[in-house]
């Protein structure tokens, strides 16, 4: 079932047309990867989908409700959770206080399962400023698991993470999808990301191309030539 | 299990309390400065500077919440960003009103 759909999104920034007719769909129970070169507008598109930026054209639909100018707090009430590449945790709160806040806000939140799943037991009394990037990411995904959103949008999810943390975070994504959540992630870590994706969307020249499953995407000649580069091994050897 | 969506715009109690504390601290700092500048005779502000101070508190509240990465967390919990402004402005307005009343009673 389609949980999030962005249609014909256009956005002009600094005199440059970043997005012209971008379309993006995230289905419940799947993990969709948004890939593309730097500066192509991935973060802009995700921010528009999350209601943090207003498109010049196009519309968003979340869980059957259409929005022309969505706002994150409205979308969050309908079940969206957005993770920016940085700054998702309040610097004044400990990890435990973040989880307590989610628990108070969303009754029924499965806090202990989320903490165990992301291996956060030793970090509960730490503040974000005292944590590494990987620990913060685990905490952010843990909060998303506790929130149990209908749709998760995560920008540059694997950036700067070591392989072990990528695996923990990736497992968290699959767990969210298994609970029926539509997960939408962006990033450049193709090898790490594709292991957890169900489908790949390529953003280039302001528009999107649905490339299908990761294996199909990695075999796509144009995608390989213009994004992955000529030296990238074929799908069979990446797996 | 799908979790229900929040109905209220009030931020979580920890963050709400933090906003009230910080707004009160800003108001106190401004008035300590006014008090020192007037040689200890003026406690409350004239109406126009008081309105400017309330507006400044509201703006600073949003800036401060963004700087501390609290705004995104609040929005993810369904809280309107304008609530942060409203809390800071309300605290400044309340304290200013109390100071005006206290000063009037004193004289």
Boltz contact constraints between the chains, C-beta under 6 A:
constraints:
  - contact:
      token1: [A, 72]
      token2: [B, 75]
      max_distance: 6.0
  - contact:
      token1: [A, 73]
      token2: [B, 75]
      max_distance: 6.0
  - contact:
      token1: [A, 73]
      token2: [B, 78]
      max_distance: 6.0
  - contact:
      token1: [A, 73]
      token2: [B, 79]
      max_distance: 6.0
  - contact:
      token1: [A, 73]
      token2: [B, 80]
      max_distance: 6.0
  - contact:
      token1: [A, 76]
      token2: [B, 76]
      max_distance: 6.0
  - contact:
      token1: [A, 76]
      token2: [B, 78]
      max_distance: 6.0
  - contact:
      token1: [A, 77]
      token2: [B, 5]
      max_distance: 6.0
  - contact:
      token1: [A, 77]
      token2: [B, 78]
      max_distance: 6.0
  - contact:
      token1: [A, 81]
      token2: [B, 76]
      max_distance: 6.0
  - contact:
      token1: [A, 87]
      token2: [B, 69]
      max_distance: 6.0
  - contact:
      token1: [A, 88]
      token2: [B, 72]
      max_distance: 6.0
  - contact:
      token1: [A, 90]
      token2: [B, 69]
      max_distance: 6.0
  - contact:
      token1: [A, 90]
      token2: [B, 70]
      max_distance: 6.0
  - contact:
      token1: [A, 90]
      token2: [B, 73]
      max_distance: 6.0
  - contact:
      token1: [A, 91]
      token2: [B, 68]
      max_distance: 6.0
  - contact:
      token1: [A, 91]
      token2: [B, 69]
      max_distance: 6.0
  - contact:
      token1: [A, 92]
      token2: [B, 68]
      max_distance: 6.0
  - contact:
      token1: [A, 97]
      token2: [B, 14]
      max_distance: 6.0
  - contact:
      token1: [A, 101]
      token2: [B, 12]
      max_distance: 6.0
  - contact:
      token1: [A, 105]
      token2: [B, 6]
      max_distance: 6.0
  - contact:
      token1: [A, 105]
      token2: [B, 77]
      max_distance: 6.0
  - contact:
      token1: [A, 106]
      token2: [B, 3]
      max_distance: 6.0
  - contact:
      token1: [A, 108]
      token2: [B, 3]
      max_distance: 6.0
  - contact:
      token1: [A, 109]
      token2: [B, 3]
      max_distance: 6.0
  - contact:
      token1: [A, 148]
      token2: [B, 3]
      max_distance: 6.0
